[in-house]
Amino acid sequence: REREALQTISEGINNLRHDDQQNALLIQLGIEAARACNDNASAIKFGEMLVSTAPSEQVGYNNLARDLIEAGNIKKAESVINSFCKIDPKKEESIEFAREFYRATGNREKALILSKKLCNLFGETEKNLLEEASDLFALGHGKRSRIQQISKLISRSNDIATVSNFLEKKHSKGTLISHEIRSNLNEFNIFSH
């Protein structure tokens, strides 16, 4: 009864007094109901409402960008992500959020820029370096000096070398991939399929 739920939620939003927390919960339900009805236009409208109701919360931007991508409007989705990042451009979660967007939309070049920014702002922690390595591998830069530099800075240098060597070799279509390599590829978020 998705349509009925969507109608009830729409009426509820129009009749509720101004309570941002309650409205945000109802709007989130509206997004889910619209998606269940395959009503992307309504999901986008609810996402826009959620952003305006809770402008400092990531959830609205995330939902709105997701539905814009579903509608094929990548540029507008990117604009939504950038709007969220402008709220606090040096907030680690904001940068990671934007990086995941670029990875999901296949723009690993921009993801790499953000991975480097995280290393610069928050230090070359093992986590940040592994994320940067992931972007470098996905871009086919497994033999670059930066990969070698990252390899020297982290405890998992053997994993990086293994992945780098695997990605540099030519493999026939039916080549079996060892469990170790498959695990490392998945760990570095590269070609996990």
Residue pairs with C-beta under 8 A, 6 or more apart in sequence:
2 33
2 36
2 37
3 37
5 29
5 33
5 36
6 30
6 33
6 34
6 37
6 39
6 42
9 26
9 29
9 30
9 33
10 30
12 26
13 23
13 26
13 27
13 30
13 49
16 22
16 23
16 26
20 53
20 54
23 49
23 53
24 50
24 53
24 54
24 57
24 60
27 46
27 49
27 50
27 53
28 46
28 50
28 59
28 63
30 42
30 46
30 49
31 43
31 46
31 47
31 50
31 63
31 67
34 40
34 42
34 43
34 45
34 46
35 43
35 67
40 67
40 70
40 71
41 71
43 63
43 67
43 70
44 64
44 67
44 68
44 71
46 63
47 60
47 63
47 64
47 66
47 67
47 68
48 64
50 57
50 59
50 60
50 63
50 64
51 60
51 61
51 64
51 80
51 83
53 60
54 60
55 87
56 87
58 84
58 93
58 94
58 97
61 80
61 81
61 83
61 84
61 97
62 97
64 77
64 80
65 77
65 78
65 80
65 81
65 101
66 77
68 74
68 76
68 77
68 80
69 77
69 104
69 105
74 105
77 101
77 105
78 101
78 105
81 97
81 98
81 101
82 98
84 94
84 97
84 98
85 94
85 95
85 97
85 98
87 94
88 94
90 121
92 118
92 121
92 122
95 114
95 117
95 118
95 121
96 114
96 118
98 114
99 111
99 114
99 115
99 118
99 131
102 108
102 110
102 111
102 114
103 111
103 135
103 138
103 189
108 135
108 138
108 139
109 139
111 135
111 138
112 132
112 135
112 136
112 139
115 128
115 131
115 132
115 134
115 135
116 132
118 128
118 131
118 132
119 128
119 129
119 132
122 128
124 153
126 154
126 155
126 156
129 150
129 153
129 154
130 150
130 154
130 156
130 187
130 188
132 146
132 150
133 147
133 150
133 160
133 188
134 188
134 189
134 190
136 142
136 144
136 146
136 147
136 150
137 147
137 163
137 164
137 167
137 188
137 190
138 189
138 190
138 191
140 167
141 147
142 163
142 164
142 167
142 168
143 164
143 168
147 160
147 164
150 160
151 157
151 160
151 161
151 164
154 160
159 184
159 187
159 188
162 180
162 181
162 184
163 181
163 184
163 185
163 188
163 190
166 177
166 181
166 184
166 185
167 190
177 185
185 191
185 192
186 192
